[in-house]
Amino acid sequence: MEKKKVVIALGGNALGKDVEEQKEAVAKTAKVIVDLQQQGLDIIITHGNGPQVGMIQNAMDNLVVMHDNYKQVPLPTSVAMSQGYIGIDLQNAIKYELYRRGIDGKVSTILSQVEVDKDDPAFENPTKPIGRFMTKEEAEENEANGVRCMEDAGRGYRIVVASPMPKRIRELETIRTLVNAGHIVITCGGGGIPVVDIDGKLVGANAVIDKDNASSLLAAQLGADYLVILTAVEKVAINFGKENQEWLSDLTVAQAKEYIAREQFAKGSMLPKIEAAIRFAESKEGRHTLITLLDKAAAGIAGETGTVIHV
């Protein structure tokens, strides 16, 4: 009997904010991952990279400022660095957890490129702040050189980049081969390294791909049964934070779309998760998305908690 495939999209709370926090966080995350594997599931892990890629980009930006002989490091390069840095910590933590339980398991990290459309309208309206904070003068100088900047929550100015929709996971067949060979696979970190295809050549795009959108696409193209989006709440709610707040356990795609139309989900946090959940649930009959906490993932897949979105 074929194992069920589960794509697990880890949120920032599963990874920590810096090197020390990350090592502590992934040790806890690894226990959850191995618990799920022991339920007889094929596991594919994706993850965010917000704090990590910011740290890398800041370091690279500061290097350029401090030393004239260094050139600017492109954002796709920083995303690749973050995939390797997060991936190896996750991979080693999972391998150790398998070893600790006496399981001879295989874990692989795949640096992955995700293709976007060079004509995606997001490139005309970049909105995703990245990198170090700048003074107004530095921002104006960047703008004069064609680099878009914006003020970020009163903390200073930052460069902004596009967040286009993912179209194709370029390492998909490698990922599929490893999953079929019994590996736990870590991939599409930070939404993937954003690239465009120019006459067969993959060229890095100055963009950030939403991790949940990339995870939804990966899950659909791999033929997964479940997409699990892990976040900071056990269940999705409507009227969040109000007296009439209501937690949702079961949500059809039609109901989810109705709540979106009523602006029930916050644009910067829950809305993109719900939209990604809908895309996966609609991709083929019988597919489900679960949104819940990291430590509730196993219970959620068992139908005991979390919010399940389905057709």
C-alpha positions as CSV (number, residue, x, y, z in Angstrom):
1,M,0.0,0.0,0.0
2,E,1.4,3.4,-1.0
3,K,2.2,5.7,1.8
4,K,0.4,9.0,2.2
5,K,2.5,12.0,1.2
6,V,2.5,15.1,3.5
7,V,4.1,18.4,2.8
8,I,4.8,20.3,6.0
9,A,5.3,24.0,5.8
10,L,7.2,25.1,8.9
11,G,6.7,28.6,10.2
12,G,9.3,30.8,11.9
13,N,8.5,29.5,15.4
14,A,9.8,26.1,14.3
15,L,13.2,27.6,13.4
16,G,14.1,30.4,15.8
17,K,15.5,33.8,15.0
18,D,19.3,33.3,15.2
19,V,22.0,30.6,15.1
20,E,21.5,29.6,18.8
21,E,17.7,29.7,18.8
22,Q,17.6,27.8,15.5
23,K,19.6,24.8,16.9
24,E,17.3,24.7,19.9
25,A,14.1,25.1,17.8
26,V,15.0,22.4,15.2
27,A,15.6,19.8,17.9
28,K,12.0,20.2,19.0
29,T,10.8,20.4,15.4
30,A,12.7,17.1,14.6
31,K,10.7,15.2,17.2
32,V,7.4,16.2,15.6
33,I,8.7,15.3,12.1
34,V,9.9,11.9,13.2
35,D,6.6,11.3,15.1
36,L,4.8,11.8,11.8
37,Q,7.2,9.6,9.9
38,Q,6.6,6.8,12.4
39,Q,2.9,7.0,11.5
40,G,3.8,5.7,8.1
41,L,3.8,9.0,6.2
42,D,6.2,10.2,3.5
43,I,7.4,13.6,4.7
44,I,8.4,16.6,2.6
45,I,9.4,19.7,4.6
46,T,9.4,23.3,3.5
47,H,10.2,26.3,5.7
48,G,10.3,30.1,5.9
49,N,13.6,32.0,6.1
50,G,12.5,35.6,7.1
51,P,15.0,36.2,10.0
52,Q,17.7,34.1,8.5
53,V,17.7,35.6,5.0
54,G,17.5,39.1,6.5
55,M,20.5,38.4,8.7
56,I,22.5,37.2,5.6
57,Q,21.4,40.1,3.4
58,N,22.2,42.6,6.2
59,A,25.7,41.1,6.6
60,M,26.3,41.2,2.9
61,D,25.0,44.8,2.6
62,N,27.2,46.0,5.4
63,L,30.2,44.3,3.9
64,V,29.7,46.3,0.7
65,V,29.3,49.5,2.8
66,M,32.5,48.9,4.8
67,H,34.7,47.5,2.0
68,D,34.8,49.1,-1.5
69,N,36.3,45.9,-3.1
70,Y,33.1,43.8,-2.4
71,K,30.1,43.8,-4.8
72,Q,26.5,43.7,-3.8
73,V,25.2,40.1,-3.3
74,P,22.0,39.4,-5.1
75,L,18.9,38.4,-3.1
76,P,18.6,35.0,-4.8
77,T,22.1,34.2,-3.6
78,S,21.2,35.1,0.0
79,V,18.1,32.9,-0.3
80,A,20.3,30.0,-1.4
81,M,22.6,30.6,1.5
82,S,19.6,30.5,3.9
83,Q,18.4,27.3,2.4
84,G,21.7,25.6,3.1
85,Y,22.1,27.1,6.6
86,I,18.6,26.2,7.7
87,G,18.5,22.9,5.8
88,I,21.7,21.5,7.4
89,D,20.5,22.3,10.9
90,L,17.1,20.7,10.2
91,Q,18.6,17.7,8.5
92,N,21.1,17.0,11.3
93,A,18.4,17.4,14.0
94,I,16.1,15.0,12.2
95,K,18.9,12.5,11.6
96,Y,19.9,12.6,15.3
97,E,16.2,12.1,16.4
98,L,16.0,9.1,14.1
99,Y,19.3,7.8,15.5
100,R,18.1,8.4,19.1
101,R,15.0,6.2,18.4
102,G,17.1,3.5,16.7
103,I,15.6,4.2,13.2
104,D,17.8,3.9,10.2
105,G,16.3,6.9,8.3
106,K,17.4,9.0,5.3
107,V,17.2,12.8,5.3
108,S,18.2,15.1,2.4
109,T,18.2,18.8,1.8
110,I,17.6,20.0,-1.7
111,L,18.6,23.6,-2.7
112,S,15.6,24.4,-4.9
113,Q,14.9,27.0,-7.5
114,V,11.3,28.1,-8.1
115,E,10.5,29.6,-11.4
116,V,8.3,32.8,-11.6
117,D,6.9,34.6,-14.6
118,K,9.2,37.6,-15.6
119,D,6.0,39.4,-16.5
120,D,4.3,38.8,-13.2
121,P,2.5,42.1,-12.2
122,A,4.1,41.8,-8.8
123,F,7.4,43.1,-10.4
124,E,5.6,46.4,-11.2
125,N,4.6,46.8,-7.6
126,P,7.2,45.5,-5.2
127,T,6.0,45.4,-1.6
128,K,8.2,43.0,0.3
129,P,10.8,44.8,2.6
130,I,14.2,43.1,2.9
131,G,17.7,43.8,4.1
132,R,19.1,46.4,6.5
133,F,17.4,49.6,7.6
134,M,18.6,52.8,5.8
135,T,18.4,56.5,6.4
136,K,16.1,58.6,4.2
137,E,19.1,59.9,2.3
138,E,20.4,56.4,1.5
139,A,16.9,55.4,0.4
140,E,16.7,58.4,-1.9
141,E,20.1,57.5,-3.4
142,N,18.8,54.0,-4.1
143,E,15.6,55.3,-5.6
144,A,17.7,57.5,-7.9
145,N,19.5,54.4,-9.0
146,G,16.3,52.6,-9.8
147,V,16.1,50.6,-6.5
148,R,12.7,50.8,-4.9
149,C,12.6,51.6,-1.2
150,M,9.9,52.3,1.4
151,E,9.5,53.2,5.0
152,D,9.0,50.1,7.2
153,A,6.7,50.6,10.2
154,G,8.5,53.8,11.3
155,R,11.8,52.0,11.9
156,G,13.6,53.4,8.8
157,Y,13.7,52.7,5.1
158,R,14.3,49.4,3.4
159,I,14.6,48.1,-0.1
160,V,11.4,46.4,-1.3
161,V,11.2,43.6,-3.8
162,A,8.4,41.8,-5.6
163,S,6.6,38.7,-4.3
164,P,5.5,36.9,-7.5
165,M,3.5,33.7,-7.7
166,P,5.5,30.5,-8.1
167,K,5.0,28.7,-11.4
168,R,7.3,25.7,-11.4
169,I,9.6,23.8,-8.9
170,R,12.7,23.2,-11.0
171,E,14.0,20.4,-8.8
172,L,10.7,18.6,-8.6
173,E,11.8,15.3,-10.1
174,T,14.9,15.1,-7.8
175,I,12.6,15.7,-4.8
176,R,10.1,13.1,-6.1
177,T,13.0,10.5,-6.6
178,L,14.2,11.0,-3.1
179,V,10.8,10.8,-1.5
180,N,10.1,7.6,-3.4
181,A,13.4,6.3,-2.1
182,G,12.3,6.8,1.5
183,H,14.0,10.1,2.3
184,I,12.6,12.8,4.4
185,V,13.2,15.8,2.1
186,I,13.8,19.4,3.1
187,T,13.2,21.7,0.2
188,C,11.8,25.0,-1.2
189,G,13.2,26.9,1.8
190,G,12.1,30.5,2.0
191,G,9.7,29.9,-0.9
192,G,12.6,28.7,-3.1
193,I,15.4,30.6,-4.9
194,P,13.4,32.8,-7.3
195,V,14.4,32.4,-10.9
196,V,13.1,33.3,-14.4
197,D,13.7,31.2,-17.5
198,I,15.4,33.2,-20.2
199,D,15.9,31.0,-23.4
200,G,16.5,28.0,-21.2
201,K,18.9,29.7,-18.8
202,L,17.7,30.1,-15.2
203,V,18.5,33.7,-14.0
204,G,17.9,34.8,-10.4
205,A,15.0,37.2,-9.9
206,N,15.1,40.0,-7.3
207,A,12.1,38.7,-5.5
208,V,10.8,36.8,-2.5
209,I,8.3,33.9,-3.0
210,D,5.7,33.3,-0.4
211,K,6.6,30.1,1.4
212,D,3.0,28.9,1.7
213,N,2.4,29.5,-2.0
214,A,5.5,27.5,-3.0
215,S,4.5,24.8,-0.5
216,S,1.0,24.6,-2.0
217,L,2.5,24.3,-5.6
218,L,5.0,21.7,-4.4
219,A,2.3,19.6,-2.7
220,A,0.0,19.7,-5.7
221,Q,2.8,18.8,-8.2
222,L,4.1,16.0,-6.0
223,G,0.6,14.5,-5.6
224,A,0.6,14.9,-1.8
225,D,-2.5,14.0,0.2
226,Y,-2.0,16.6,2.8
227,L,-0.5,20.1,3.0
228,V,0.2,21.1,6.6
229,I,0.7,24.8,7.2
230,L,2.2,25.3,10.7
231,T,1.6,28.6,12.3
232,A,1.2,30.4,15.7
233,V,-2.4,29.3,16.4
234,E,-4.0,25.9,16.8
235,K,-7.0,26.8,14.6
236,V,-8.1,29.4,12.2
237,A,-10.6,31.9,13.6
238,I,-13.2,34.3,12.2
239,N,-13.8,37.6,14.1
240,F,-10.3,37.1,15.4
241,G,-9.6,39.0,18.7
242,K,-13.2,40.1,19.1
243,E,-15.9,39.1,21.6
244,N,-17.6,36.9,19.0
245,Q,-14.4,35.2,17.9
246,E,-15.1,31.7,16.6
247,W,-12.5,28.9,16.0
248,L,-13.0,26.8,12.9
249,S,-12.3,23.0,12.8
250,D,-13.7,22.3,9.3
251,L,-13.8,24.7,6.4
252,T,-14.9,24.1,2.8
253,V,-13.2,26.0,0.0
254,A,-16.6,27.8,-0.6
255,Q,-16.8,28.9,3.0
256,A,-13.1,30.0,3.0
257,K,-13.7,32.1,-0.1
258,E,-16.8,33.7,1.5
259,Y,-14.8,34.6,4.6
260,I,-12.0,36.1,2.4
261,A,-14.7,38.2,0.6
262,R,-15.8,39.4,4.1
263,E,-12.1,40.3,5.0
264,Q,-12.1,37.9,7.9
265,F,-8.4,37.0,7.5
266,A,-5.5,39.4,8.2
267,K,-3.6,40.3,5.0
268,G,-0.1,40.1,6.4
269,S,-0.6,36.8,8.3
270,M,-3.5,34.4,7.9
271,L,-4.9,35.5,4.5
272,P,-2.0,34.1,2.4
273,K,-2.1,30.8,4.3
274,I,-5.8,30.4,3.6
275,E,-5.3,31.3,-0.1
276,A,-2.5,28.7,-0.4
277,A,-4.6,26.2,1.4
278,I,-7.5,26.7,-1.0
279,R,-5.2,26.3,-4.1
280,F,-4.0,22.9,-2.8
281,A,-7.4,21.7,-1.8
282,E,-8.8,22.6,-5.2
283,S,-6.0,21.0,-7.2
284,K,-7.5,17.5,-7.0
285,E,-10.3,15.7,-5.4
286,G,-9.5,14.3,-1.9
287,R,-6.7,16.8,-1.1
288,H,-6.8,18.5,2.3
289,T,-4.9,21.4,3.9
290,L,-4.4,21.5,7.7
291,I,-3.5,24.7,9.5
292,T,-2.4,24.3,13.1
293,L,0.5,24.5,15.6
294,L,3.7,22.6,15.2
295,D,3.1,20.4,18.3
296,K,-0.5,19.7,17.2
297,A,0.5,18.5,13.7
298,A,0.1,14.7,14.4
299,A,-3.2,15.3,16.2
300,G,-4.4,17.5,13.4
301,I,-3.7,14.8,10.7
302,A,-5.5,12.4,12.9
303,G,-8.5,14.8,12.8
304,E,-8.4,15.7,16.4
305,T,-7.6,19.4,16.1
306,G,-6.5,22.2,13.7
307,T,-8.5,23.6,10.8
308,V,-8.9,21.4,7.8
309,I,-9.7,23.0,4.5
310,H,-11.2,20.9,1.7
311,V,-13.5,21.0,-1.3
